Structures are given as C-alpha cells and as structure tokens.
Amino acid sequence: PGDKVLVKSLFKSGTFDPPYSPLTTVVAITRRAVLTEENQTWIHASRLKRCPTSSTLDIPSKERSTSD
C-alpha cells in the first residue's frame, strides 16, 4: 500500500488515447488484485505498472572533463 501505479485501460475510446490511466495510489493488495484510490473496484495485478520513484531511477552523473 502507498505505491504509485498506472492502470492499463481495458477499452480505448479513440485511436490516440493513452494505454494507461493517470497515476494513482494503491490502497490494498491481495495475492492477485489491487485496490486503488481512483477505482473502488479490485483490479487484476497484470493490468498494473509500477511507477519508478526518484530513488529507483538510475540517473547517470555528468562526466567531468578536466582542461589542461
């Protein structure tokens, strides 16, 4: 609980609709389903994508060049 996730849409209404809903927070978890703040029905775990946090992102540091 507390993780940020994206929920994959089952049905697209248009060609250019995004495949995932806006960011939402997990409220409860079972073995195969998740309950989120935005959707008060249980969602199968296969429809979720976990959002990376700033601590899990691997941001390369800029290489420093030295001048002679």
PQR file with spaces between the fields and no chain letter, atoms N, CA, C, O and H, PARSE charges and radii, in Angstrom:
ATOM       1  N    PRO     1       0.822   -1.202    0.000 -0.5600 1.5000
ATOM       2  CA   PRO     1       0.000    0.000    0.000  0.2800 2.0000
ATOM       3  C    PRO     1       0.864    1.263    0.000  0.5500 1.7000
ATOM       4  O    PRO     1       1.929    1.315    0.614 -0.5500 1.4000
ATOM       5  N    GLY     2       0.372    2.262   -0.700 -0.4000 1.5000
ATOM       6  CA   GLY     2       1.101    3.517   -0.795 -0.0000 2.0000
ATOM       7  C    GLY     2       1.924    3.664   -2.055  0.5500 1.7000
ATOM       8  O    GLY     2       2.405    4.759   -2.348 -0.5500 1.4000
ATOM       9  H    GLY     2      -0.493    2.219   -1.199  0.4000 1.0000
ATOM      10  N    ASP     3       2.103    2.578   -2.820 -0.4000 1.5000
ATOM      11  CA   ASP     3       2.869    2.646   -4.065 -0.0000 2.0000
ATOM      12  C    ASP     3       2.079    3.388   -5.135  0.5500 1.7000
ATOM      13  O    ASP     3       0.849    3.332   -5.167 -0.5500 1.4000
ATOM      14  H    ASP     3       1.712    1.689   -2.582  0.4000 1.0000
ATOM      15  N    LYS     4       2.790    4.074   -5.997 -0.4000 1.5000
ATOM      16  CA   LYS     4       2.174    4.757   -7.130 -0.0000 2.0000
ATOM      17  C    LYS     4       2.180    3.818   -8.330  0.5500 1.7000
ATOM      18  O    LYS     4       3.208    3.218   -8.642 -0.5500 1.4000
ATOM      19  H    LYS     4       3.789    4.120   -5.971  0.4000 1.0000
ATOM      20  N    VAL     5       1.032    3.685   -9.012 -0.4000 1.5000
ATOM      21  CA   VAL     5       0.913    2.775  -10.144 -0.0000 2.0000
ATOM      22  C    VAL     5       0.117    3.420  -11.270  0.5500 1.7000
ATOM      23  O    VAL     5      -0.606    4.396  -11.069 -0.5500 1.4000
ATOM      24  H    VAL     5       0.196    4.172   -8.759  0.4000 1.0000
ATOM      25  N    LEU     6       0.271    2.844  -12.467 -0.4000 1.5000
ATOM      26  CA   LEU     6      -0.555    3.177  -13.618 -0.0000 2.0000
ATOM      27  C    LEU     6      -1.420    1.961  -13.902  0.5500 1.7000
ATOM      28  O    LEU     6      -0.945    0.830  -13.806 -0.5500 1.4000
ATOM      29  H    LEU     6       0.858    2.051  -12.631  0.4000 1.0000
ATOM      30  N    VAL     7      -2.699    2.181  -14.254 -0.4000 1.5000
ATOM      31  CA   VAL     7      -3.618    1.087  -14.539 -0.0000 2.0000
ATOM      32  C    VAL     7      -3.882    1.055  -16.036  0.5500 1.7000
ATOM      33  O    VAL     7      -4.276    2.062  -16.625 -0.5500 1.4000
ATOM      34  H    VAL     7      -3.085    3.100  -14.331  0.4000 1.0000
ATOM      35  N    LYS     8      -3.665   -0.103  -16.650 -0.4000 1.5000
ATOM      36  CA   LYS     8      -3.887   -0.252  -18.082 -0.0000 2.0000
ATOM      37  C    LYS     8      -5.381   -0.251  -18.371  0.5500 1.7000
ATOM      38  O    LYS     8      -6.146   -0.956  -17.713 -0.5500 1.4000
ATOM      39  H    LYS     8      -3.345   -0.921  -16.171  0.4000 1.0000
ATOM      40  N    SER     9      -5.797    0.542  -19.358 -0.4000 1.5000
ATOM      41  CA   SER     9      -7.203    0.621  -19.742 -0.0000 2.0000
ATOM      42  C    SER     9      -7.610   -0.628  -20.497  0.5500 1.7000
ATOM      43  O    SER     9      -6.852   -1.139  -21.322 -0.5500 1.4000
ATOM      44  H    SER     9      -5.176    1.114  -19.892  0.4000 1.0000
ATOM      45  N    LEU    10      -8.813   -1.122  -20.213 -0.4000 1.5000
ATOM      46  CA   LEU    10      -9.314   -2.297  -20.926 -0.0000 2.0000
ATOM      47  C    LEU    10      -9.837   -1.925  -22.304  0.5500 1.7000
ATOM      48  O    LEU    10      -9.643   -2.666  -23.268 -0.5500 1.4000
ATOM      49  H    LEU    10      -9.429   -0.707  -19.543  0.4000 1.0000
ATOM      50  N    PHE    11     -10.503   -0.775  -22.398 -0.4000 1.5000
ATOM      51  CA   PHE    11     -11.107   -0.358  -23.657 -0.0000 2.0000
ATOM      52  C    PHE    11     -10.632    1.042  -24.010  0.5500 1.7000
ATOM      53  O    PHE    11     -10.615    1.934  -23.162 -0.5500 1.4000
ATOM      54  H    PHE    11     -10.661   -0.173  -21.615  0.4000 1.0000
ATOM      55  N    LYS    12     -10.251    1.229  -25.257 -0.4000 1.5000
ATOM      56  CA   LYS    12      -9.865    2.553  -25.743 -0.0000 2.0000
ATOM      57  C    LYS    12     -11.051    3.151  -26.482  0.5500 1.7000
ATOM      58  O    LYS    12     -11.695    2.472  -27.283 -0.5500 1.4000
ATOM      59  H    LYS    12     -10.265    0.504  -25.946  0.4000 1.0000
ATOM      60  N    SER    13     -11.341    4.419  -26.215 -0.4000 1.5000
ATOM      61  CA   SER    13     -12.442    5.073  -26.912 -0.0000 2.0000
ATOM      62  C    SER    13     -11.973    5.721  -28.208  0.5500 1.7000
ATOM      63  O    SER    13     -12.783    5.975  -29.099 -0.5500 1.4000
ATOM      64  H    SER    13     -10.818    4.970  -25.565  0.4000 1.0000
ATOM      65  N    GLY    14     -10.688    5.988  -28.325 -0.4000 1.5000
ATOM      66  CA   GLY    14     -10.150    6.613  -29.524 -0.0000 2.0000
ATOM      67  C    GLY    14      -8.792    6.048  -29.877  0.5500 1.7000
ATOM      68  O    GLY    14      -8.171    5.334  -29.089 -0.5500 1.4000
ATOM      69  H    GLY    14     -10.029    5.782  -27.601  0.4000 1.0000
ATOM      70  N    THR    15      -8.343    6.377  -31.068 -0.4000 1.5000
ATOM      71  CA   THR    15      -7.068    5.864  -31.562 -0.0000 2.0000
ATOM      72  C    THR    15      -5.882    6.393  -30.769  0.5500 1.7000
ATOM      73  O    THR    15      -4.915    5.666  -30.537 -0.5500 1.4000
ATOM      74  H    THR    15      -8.847    6.956  -31.709  0.4000 1.0000
ATOM      75  N    PHE    16      -5.949    7.645  -30.355 -0.4000 1.5000
ATOM      76  CA   PHE    16      -4.804    8.282  -29.714 -0.0000 2.0000
ATOM      77  C    PHE    16      -4.915    8.337  -28.194  0.5500 1.7000
ATOM      78  O    PHE    16      -4.185    9.092  -27.552 -0.5500 1.4000
ATOM      79  H    PHE    16      -6.734    8.235  -30.544  0.4000 1.0000
ATOM      80  N    ASP    17      -5.810    7.557  -27.614 -0.4000 1.5000
ATOM      81  CA   ASP    17      -5.931    7.516  -26.160 -0.0000 2.0000
ATOM      82  C    ASP    17      -4.730    6.792  -25.560  0.5500 1.7000
ATOM      83  O    ASP    17      -4.254    5.809  -26.128 -0.5500 1.4000
ATOM      84  H    ASP    17      -6.403    6.944  -28.136  0.4000 1.0000
ATOM      85  N    PRO    18      -4.239    7.263  -24.426 -0.5600 1.5000
ATOM      86  CA   PRO    18      -3.100    6.577  -23.800  0.2800 2.0000
ATOM      87  C    PRO    18      -3.518    5.203  -23.277  0.5500 1.7000
ATOM      88  O    PRO    18      -4.666    5.023  -22.870 -0.5500 1.4000
ATOM      89  N    PRO    19      -2.607    4.239  -23.282 -0.5600 1.5000
ATOM      90  CA   PRO    19      -2.960    2.892  -22.825  0.2800 2.0000
ATOM      91  C    PRO    19      -3.110    2.788  -21.308  0.5500 1.7000
ATOM      92  O    PRO    19      -3.705    1.831  -20.813 -0.5500 1.4000
ATOM      93  N    TYR    20      -2.579    3.759  -20.568 -0.4000 1.5000
ATOM      94  CA   TYR    20      -2.649    3.711  -19.110 -0.0000 2.0000
ATOM      95  C    TYR    20      -3.372    4.934  -18.564  0.5500 1.7000
ATOM      96  O    TYR    20      -3.338    6.011  -19.159 -0.5500 1.4000
ATOM      97  H    TYR    20      -2.096    4.536  -20.971  0.4000 1.0000
ATOM      98  N    SER    21      -4.029    4.747  -17.417 -0.4000 1.5000
ATOM      99  CA   SER    21      -4.720    5.836  -16.739 -0.0000 2.0000
ATOM     100  C    SER    21      -3.701    6.725  -16.025  0.5500 1.7000
ATOM     101  O    SER    21      -2.523    6.378  -15.947 -0.5500 1.4000
ATOM     102  H    SER    21      -4.056    3.872  -16.935  0.4000 1.0000
ATOM     103  N    PRO    22      -4.150    7.872  -15.503 -0.5600 1.5000
ATOM     104  CA   PRO    22      -3.221    8.716  -14.735  0.2800 2.0000
ATOM     105  C    PRO    22      -2.721    8.001  -13.471  0.5500 1.7000
ATOM     106  O    PRO    22      -3.285    6.994  -13.044 -0.5500 1.4000
ATOM     107  N    LEU    23      -1.680    8.533  -12.903 -0.4000 1.5000
ATOM     108  CA   LEU    23      -1.046    7.978  -11.712 -0.0000 2.0000
ATOM     109  C    LEU    23      -2.036    7.884  -10.554  0.5500 1.7000
ATOM     110  O    LEU    23      -2.783    8.830  -10.298 -0.5500 1.4000
ATOM     111  H    LEU    23      -1.222    9.352  -13.249  0.4000 1.0000
ATOM     112  N    THR    24      -2.047    6.753   -9.854 -0.4000 1.5000
ATOM     113  CA   THR    24      -2.924    6.560   -8.701 -0.0000 2.0000
ATOM     114  C    THR    24      -2.169    5.824   -7.601  0.5500 1.7000
ATOM     115  O    THR    24      -1.104    5.257   -7.845 -0.5500 1.4000
ATOM     116  H    THR    24      -1.441    5.985  -10.061  0.4000 1.0000
ATOM     117  N    THR    25      -2.716    5.835   -6.403 -0.4000 1.5000
ATOM     118  CA   THR    25      -2.063    5.233   -5.243 -0.0000 2.0000
ATOM     119  C    THR    25      -2.759    3.936   -4.841  0.5500 1.7000
ATOM     120  O    THR    25      -3.988    3.855   -4.847 -0.5500 1.4000
ATOM     121  H    THR    25      -3.581    6.296   -6.205  0.4000 1.0000
ATOM     122  N    VAL    26      -1.969    2.928   -4.493 -0.4000 1.5000
ATOM     123  CA   VAL    26      -2.503    1.635   -4.060 -0.0000 2.0000
ATOM     124  C    VAL    26      -3.005    1.754   -2.625  0.5500 1.7000
ATOM     125  O    VAL    26      -2.329    2.309   -1.759 -0.5500 1.4000
ATOM     126  H    VAL    26      -0.972    2.994   -4.488  0.4000 1.0000
ATOM     127  N    VAL    27      -4.225    1.214   -2.386 -0.4000 1.5000
ATOM     128  CA   VAL    27      -4.824    1.250   -1.059 -0.0000 2.0000
ATOM     129  C    VAL    27      -4.713   -0.110   -0.373  0.5500 1.7000
ATOM     130  O    VAL    27      -4.360   -0.191    0.804 -0.5500 1.4000
ATOM     131  H    VAL    27      -4.774    0.764   -3.090  0.4000 1.0000
ATOM     132  N    ALA    28      -5.020   -1.192   -1.124 -0.4000 1.5000
ATOM     133  CA   ALA    28      -4.982   -2.542   -0.553 -0.0000 2.0000
ATOM     134  C    ALA    28      -4.499   -3.528   -1.609  0.5500 1.7000
ATOM     135  O    ALA    28      -4.659   -3.300   -2.808 -0.5500 1.4000
ATOM     136  H    ALA    28      -5.307   -1.126   -2.079  0.4000 1.0000
ATOM     137  N    ILE    29      -3.903   -4.630   -1.147 -0.4000 1.5000
ATOM     138  CA   ILE    29      -3.338   -5.629   -2.048 -0.0000 2.0000
ATOM     139  C    ILE    29      -3.768   -7.019   -1.588  0.5500 1.7000
ATOM     140  O    ILE    29      -3.764   -7.316   -0.393 -0.5500 1.4000
ATOM     141  H    ILE    29      -3.772   -4.814   -0.173  0.4000 1.0000
ATOM     142  N    THR    30      -4.141   -7.873   -2.552 -0.4000 1.5000
ATOM     143  CA   THR    30      -4.315   -9.296   -2.284 -0.0000 2.0000
ATOM     144  C    THR    30      -3.300  -10.031   -3.143  0.5500 1.7000
ATOM     145  O    THR    30      -2.404   -9.416   -3.719 -0.5500 1.4000
ATOM     146  H    THR    30      -4.145   -7.632   -3.522  0.4000 1.0000
ATOM     147  N    ARG    31      -3.440  -11.323   -3.225 -0.4000 1.5000
ATOM     148  CA   ARG    31      -2.480  -12.111   -3.996 -0.0000 2.0000
ATOM     149  C    ARG    31      -2.508  -11.756   -5.486  0.5500 1.7000
ATOM     150  O    ARG    31      -1.462  -11.723   -6.134 -0.5500 1.4000
ATOM     151  H    ARG    31      -4.169  -11.823   -2.757  0.4000 1.0000
ATOM     152  N    ARG    32      -3.698  -11.491   -6.030 -0.4000 1.5000
ATOM     153  CA   ARG    32      -3.819  -11.233   -7.469 -0.0000 2.0000
ATOM     154  C    ARG    32      -4.499   -9.922   -7.823  0.5500 1.7000
ATOM     155  O    ARG    32      -4.577   -9.573   -9.001 -0.5500 1.4000
ATOM     156  H    ARG    32      -4.548  -11.518   -5.504  0.4000 1.0000
ATOM     157  N    ALA    33      -4.987   -9.197   -6.850 -0.4000 1.5000
ATOM     158  CA   ALA    33      -5.742   -7.984   -7.137 -0.0000 2.0000
ATOM     159  C    ALA    33      -5.259   -6.818   -6.280  0.5500 1.7000
ATOM     160  O    ALA    33      -4.628   -6.992   -5.238 -0.5500 1.4000
ATOM     161  H    ALA    33      -4.925   -9.480   -5.893  0.4000 1.0000
ATOM     162  N    VAL    34      -5.584   -5.621   -6.768 -0.4000 1.5000
ATOM     163  CA   VAL    34      -5.163   -4.391   -6.097 -0.0000 2.0000
ATOM     164  C    VAL    34      -6.336   -3.428   -6.068  0.5500 1.7000
ATOM     165  O    VAL    34      -7.108   -3.351   -7.023 -0.5500 1.4000
ATOM     166  H    VAL    34      -6.096   -5.479   -7.615  0.4000 1.0000
ATOM     167  N    LEU    35      -6.468   -2.701   -4.983 -0.4000 1.5000
ATOM     168  CA   LEU    35      -7.481   -1.669   -4.841 -0.0000 2.0000
ATOM     169  C    LEU    35      -6.762   -0.331   -4.844  0.5500 1.7000
ATOM     170  O    LEU    35      -5.791   -0.150   -4.109 -0.5500 1.4000
ATOM     171  H    LEU    35      -5.841   -2.763   -4.206  0.4000 1.0000
ATOM     172  N    THR    36      -7.229    0.619   -5.668 -0.4000 1.5000
ATOM     173  CA   THR    36      -6.578    1.926   -5.766 -0.0000 2.0000
ATOM     174  C    THR    36      -7.507    3.023   -5.273  0.5500 1.7000
ATOM     175  O    THR    36      -8.700    2.797   -5.072 -0.5500 1.4000
ATOM     176  H    THR    36      -8.018    0.473   -6.264  0.4000 1.0000
ATOM     177  N    GLU    37      -6.949    4.215   -5.078 -0.4000 1.5000
ATOM     178  CA   GLU    37      -7.746    5.358   -4.632 -0.0000 2.0000
ATOM     179  C    GLU    37      -8.770    5.780   -5.681  0.5500 1.7000
ATOM     180  O    GLU    37      -9.905    6.113   -5.341 -0.5500 1.4000
ATOM     181  H    GLU    37      -5.980    4.399   -5.241  0.4000 1.0000
ATOM     182  N    GLU    38      -8.383    5.769   -6.931 -0.4000 1.5000
ATOM     183  CA   GLU    38      -9.247    6.248   -8.008 -0.0000 2.0000
ATOM     184  C    GLU    38     -10.372    5.280   -8.349  0.5500 1.7000
ATOM     185  O    GLU    38     -11.485    5.705   -8.658 -0.5500 1.4000
ATOM     186  H    GLU    38      -7.461    5.498   -7.208  0.4000 1.0000
ATOM     187  N    ASN    39     -10.091    3.984   -8.295 -0.4000 1.5000
ATOM     188  CA   ASN    39     -11.055    2.975   -8.706 -0.0000 2.0000
ATOM     189  C    ASN    39     -11.386    2.107   -7.501  0.5500 1.7000
ATOM     190  O    ASN    39     -10.510    1.416   -6.982 -0.5500 1.4000
ATOM     191  H    ASN    39      -9.187    3.638   -8.043  0.4000 1.0000
ATOM     192  N    GLN    40     -12.624    2.130   -7.050 -0.4000 1.5000
ATOM     193  CA   GLN    40     -13.008    1.383   -5.853 -0.0000 2.0000
ATOM     194  C    GLN    40     -13.415   -0.057   -6.150  0.5500 1.7000
ATOM     195  O    GLN    40     -14.083   -0.689   -5.331 -0.5500 1.4000
ATOM     196  H    GLN    40     -13.336    2.692   -7.471  0.4000 1.0000
ATOM     197  N    THR    41     -13.023   -0.580   -7.304 -0.4000 1.5000
ATOM     198  CA   THR    41     -13.207   -2.000   -7.603 -0.0000 2.0000
ATOM     199  C    THR    41     -11.829   -2.636   -7.679  0.5500 1.7000
ATOM     200  O    THR    41     -10.838   -1.963   -7.963 -0.5500 1.4000
ATOM     201  H    THR    41     -12.480   -0.067   -7.969  0.4000 1.0000
ATOM     202  N    TRP    42     -11.773   -3.938   -7.424 -0.4000 1.5000
ATOM     203  CA   TRP    42     -10.497   -4.645   -7.448 -0.0000 2.0000
ATOM     204  C    TRP    42      -9.999   -4.771   -8.878  0.5500 1.7000
ATOM     205  O    TRP    42     -10.780   -5.057   -9.785 -0.5500 1.4000
ATOM     206  H    TRP    42     -12.578   -4.485   -7.194  0.4000 1.0000
ATOM     207  N    ILE    43      -8.708   -4.561   -9.084 -0.4000 1.5000
ATOM     208  CA   ILE    43      -8.077   -4.607  -10.403 -0.0000 2.0000
ATOM     209  C    ILE    43      -7.057   -5.733  -10.392  0.5500 1.7000
ATOM     210  O    ILE    43      -6.283   -5.864   -9.443 -0.5500 1.4000
ATOM     211  H    ILE    43      -8.074   -4.329   -8.346  0.4000 1.0000
ATOM     212  N    HIS    44      -7.051   -6.547  -11.444 -0.4000 1.5000
ATOM     213  CA   HIS    44      -6.085   -7.639  -11.523 -0.0000 2.0000
ATOM     214  C    HIS    44      -4.677   -7.060  -11.622  0.5500 1.7000
ATOM     215  O    HIS    44      -4.455   -6.051  -12.293 -0.5500 1.4000
ATOM     216  H    HIS    44      -7.679   -6.440  -12.215  0.4000 1.0000
ATOM     217  N    ALA    45      -3.746   -7.698  -10.957 -0.4000 1.5000
ATOM     218  CA   ALA    45      -2.369   -7.194  -10.879 -0.0000 2.0000
ATOM     219  C    ALA    45      -1.680   -7.125  -12.238  0.5500 1.7000
ATOM     220  O    ALA    45      -0.738   -6.350  -12.403 -0.5500 1.4000
ATOM     221  H    ALA    45      -3.927   -8.517  -10.412  0.4000 1.0000
ATOM     222  N    SER    46      -2.122   -7.912  -13.212 -0.4000 1.5000
ATOM     223  CA   SER    46      -1.495   -7.891  -14.536 -0.0000 2.0000
ATOM     224  C    SER    46      -1.774   -6.594  -15.290  0.5500 1.7000
ATOM     225  O    SER    46      -1.096   -6.304  -16.275 -0.5500 1.4000
ATOM     226  H    SER    46      -2.887   -8.542  -13.078  0.4000 1.0000
ATOM     227  N    ARG    47      -2.753   -5.810  -14.853 -0.4000 1.5000
ATOM     228  CA   ARG    47      -3.081   -4.538  -15.505 -0.0000 2.0000
ATOM     229  C    ARG    47      -2.321   -3.358  -14.914  0.5500 1.7000
ATOM     230  O    ARG    47      -2.544   -2.221  -15.331 -0.5500 1.4000
ATOM     231  H    ARG    47      -3.304   -6.045  -14.052  0.4000 1.0000
ATOM     232  N    LEU    48      -1.437   -3.595  -13.963 -0.4000 1.5000
ATOM     233  CA   LEU    48      -0.736   -2.509  -13.284 -0.0000 2.0000
ATOM     234  C    LEU    48       0.698   -2.374  -13.756  0.5500 1.7000
ATOM     235  O    LEU    48       1.350   -3.346  -14.135 -0.5500 1.4000
ATOM     236  H    LEU    48      -1.256   -4.519  -13.625  0.4000 1.0000
ATOM     237  N    LYS    49       1.163   -1.146  -13.720 -0.4000 1.5000
ATOM     238  CA   LYS    49       2.575   -0.854  -13.988 -0.0000 2.0000
ATOM     239  C    LYS    49       3.044    0.057  -12.859  0.5500 1.7000
ATOM     240  O    LYS    49       2.489    1.134  -12.641 -0.5500 1.4000
ATOM     241  H    LYS    49       0.634   -0.356  -13.412  0.4000 1.0000
ATOM     242  N    ARG    50       4.060   -0.387  -12.156 -0.4000 1.5000
ATOM     243  CA   ARG    50       4.586    0.391  -11.040 -0.0000 2.0000
ATOM     244  C    ARG    50       5.378    1.583  -11.560  0.5500 1.7000
ATOM     245  O    ARG    50       6.177    1.448  -12.487 -0.5500 1.4000
ATOM     246  H    ARG    50       4.511   -1.262  -12.333  0.4000 1.0000
ATOM     247  N    CYS    51       5.157    2.737  -10.966 -0.4000 1.5000
ATOM     248  CA   CYS    51       5.883    3.941  -11.362 -0.0000 2.0000
ATOM     249  C    CYS    51       7.213    3.997  -10.631  0.5500 1.7000
ATOM     250  O    CYS    51       7.276    3.758   -9.425 -0.5500 1.4000
ATOM     251  H    CYS    51       4.508    2.846  -10.213  0.4000 1.0000
ATOM     252  N    PRO    52       8.267    4.309  -11.354 -0.5600 1.5000
ATOM     253  CA   PRO    52       9.562    4.424  -10.686  0.2800 2.0000
ATOM     254  C    PRO    52       9.590    5.646   -9.777  0.5500 1.7000
ATOM     255  O    PRO    52       9.023    6.689  -10.101 -0.5500 1.4000
ATOM     256  N    THR    53      10.244    5.507   -8.658 -0.4000 1.5000
ATOM     257  CA   THR    53      10.417    6.629   -7.750 -0.0000 2.0000
ATOM     258  C    THR    53      11.765    7.277   -8.028  0.5500 1.7000
ATOM     259  O    THR    53      12.589    6.720   -8.753 -0.5500 1.4000
ATOM     260  H    THR    53      10.705    4.659   -8.395  0.4000 1.0000
ATOM     261  N    SER    54      11.982    8.418   -7.468 -0.4000 1.5000
ATOM     262  CA   SER    54      13.248    9.109   -7.705 -0.0000 2.0000
ATOM     263  C    SER    54      14.430    8.330   -7.132  0.5500 1.7000
ATOM     264  O    SER    54      15.555    8.458   -7.617 -0.5500 1.4000
ATOM     265  H    SER    54      11.313    8.871   -6.879  0.4000 1.0000
ATOM     266  N    SER    55      14.178    7.525   -6.105 -0.4000 1.5000
ATOM     267  CA   SER    55      15.278    6.752   -5.521 -0.0000 2.0000
ATOM     268  C    SER    55      15.630    5.530   -6.362  0.5500 1.7000
ATOM     269  O    SER    55      16.751    5.028   -6.274 -0.5500 1.4000
ATOM     270  H    SER    55      13.265    7.421   -5.712  0.4000 1.0000
ATOM     271  N    THR    56      14.683    5.034   -7.188 -0.4000 1.5000
ATOM     272  CA   THR    56      14.965    3.856   -8.004 -0.0000 2.0000
ATOM     273  C    THR    56      15.445    4.211   -9.401  0.5500 1.7000
ATOM     274  O    THR    56      15.906    3.337  -10.134 -0.5500 1.4000
ATOM     275  H    THR    56      13.773    5.441   -7.260  0.4000 1.0000
ATOM     276  N    LEU    57      15.344    5.467   -9.777 -0.4000 1.5000
ATOM     277  CA   LEU    57      15.816    5.870  -11.100 -0.0000 2.0000
ATOM     278  C    LEU    57      17.335    5.895  -11.118  0.5500 1.7000
ATOM     279  O    LEU    57      17.971    6.372  -10.178 -0.5500 1.4000
ATOM     280  H    LEU    57      14.969    6.177   -9.181  0.4000 1.0000
ATOM     281  N    ASP    58      17.899    5.388  -12.176 -0.4000 1.5000
ATOM     282  CA   ASP    58      19.350    5.385  -12.326 -0.0000 2.0000
ATOM     283  C    ASP    58      19.723    6.537  -13.249  0.5500 1.7000
ATOM     284  O    ASP    58      19.730    6.392  -14.471 -0.5500 1.4000
ATOM     285  H    ASP    58      17.382    5.001  -12.940  0.4000 1.0000
ATOM     286  N    ILE    59      20.030    7.669  -12.654 -0.4000 1.5000
ATOM     287  CA   ILE    59      20.376    8.856  -13.427 -0.0000 2.0000
ATOM     288  C    ILE    59      21.894    8.967  -13.462  0.5500 1.7000
ATOM     289  O    ILE    59      22.531    9.164  -12.427 -0.5500 1.4000
ATOM     290  H    ILE    59      20.024    7.786  -11.661  0.4000 1.0000
ATOM     291  N    PRO    60      22.474    8.839  -14.654 -0.5600 1.5000
ATOM     292  CA   PRO    60      23.937    8.913  -14.729  0.2800 2.0000
ATOM     293  C    PRO    60      24.426   10.321  -14.415  0.5500 1.7000
ATOM     294  O    PRO    60      23.810   11.312  -14.805 -0.5500 1.4000
ATOM     295  N    SER    61      25.532   10.386  -13.712 -0.4000 1.5000
ATOM     296  CA   SER    61      26.111   11.689  -13.406 -0.0000 2.0000
ATOM     297  C    SER    61      26.888   12.179  -14.623  0.5500 1.7000
ATOM     298  O    SER    61      27.406   11.385  -15.407 -0.5500 1.4000
ATOM     299  H    SER    61      26.033    9.581  -13.395  0.4000 1.0000
ATOM     300  N    LYS    62      26.957   13.478  -14.763 -0.4000 1.5000
ATOM     301  CA   LYS    62      27.676   14.051  -15.902 -0.0000 2.0000
ATOM     302  C    LYS    62      29.169   13.816  -15.731  0.5500 1.7000
ATOM     303  O    LYS    62      29.730   13.982  -14.648 -0.5500 1.4000
ATOM     304  H    LYS    62      26.535   14.123  -14.125  0.4000 1.0000
ATOM     305  N    GLU    63      29.779   13.432  -16.808 -0.4000 1.5000
ATOM     306  CA   GLU    63      31.225   13.222  -16.762 -0.0000 2.0000
ATOM     307  C    GLU    63      31.917   14.578  -16.747  0.5500 1.7000
ATOM     308  O    GLU    63      31.600   15.474  -17.530 -0.5500 1.4000
ATOM     309  H    GLU    63      29.324   13.297  -17.688  0.4000 1.0000
ATOM     310  N    ARG    64      32.846   14.695  -15.853 -0.4000 1.5000
ATOM     311  CA   ARG    64      33.579   15.954  -15.747 -0.0000 2.0000
ATOM     312  C    ARG    64      34.827   15.880  -16.607  0.5500 1.7000
ATOM     313  O    ARG    64      35.587   14.913  -16.553 -0.5500 1.4000
ATOM     314  H    ARG    64      33.103   13.968  -15.217  0.4000 1.0000
ATOM     315  N    SER    65      35.017   16.899  -17.382 -0.4000 1.5000
ATOM     316  CA   SER    65      36.234   16.944  -18.198 -0.0000 2.0000
ATOM     317  C    SER    65      37.192   17.956  -17.570  0.5500 1.7000
ATOM     318  O    SER    65      36.786   19.027  -17.121 -0.5500 1.4000
ATOM     319  H    SER    65      34.400   17.684  -17.425  0.4000 1.0000
ATOM     320  N    THR    66      38.434   17.597  -17.553 -0.4000 1.5000
ATOM     321  CA   THR    66      39.446   18.499  -16.999 -0.0000 2.0000
ATOM     322  C    THR    66      40.197   19.151  -18.146  0.5500 1.7000
ATOM     323  O    THR    66      40.540   18.498  -19.131 -0.5500 1.4000
ATOM     324  H    THR    66      38.764   16.726  -17.919  0.4000 1.0000
ATOM     325  N    SER    67      40.442   20.409  -18.010 -0.4000 1.5000
ATOM     326  CA   SER    67      41.203   21.114  -19.049 -0.0000 2.0000
ATOM     327  C    SER    67      42.650   21.260  -18.600  0.5500 1.7000
ATOM     328  O    SER    67      42.929   21.475  -17.421 -0.5500 1.4000
ATOM     329  H    SER    67      40.164   20.939  -17.209  0.4000 1.0000
ATOM     330  N    ASP    68      43.543   21.142  -19.535 -0.4000 1.5000
ATOM     331  CA   ASP    68      44.978   21.251  -19.230 -0.0000 2.0000
ATOM     332  C    ASP    68      45.460   22.665  -19.349  0.5500 1.7000
ATOM     333  O    ASP    68      46.640   22.936  -19.127 -0.5500 1.4000
ATOM     334  H    ASP    68      43.316   20.967  -20.493  0.4000 1.0000
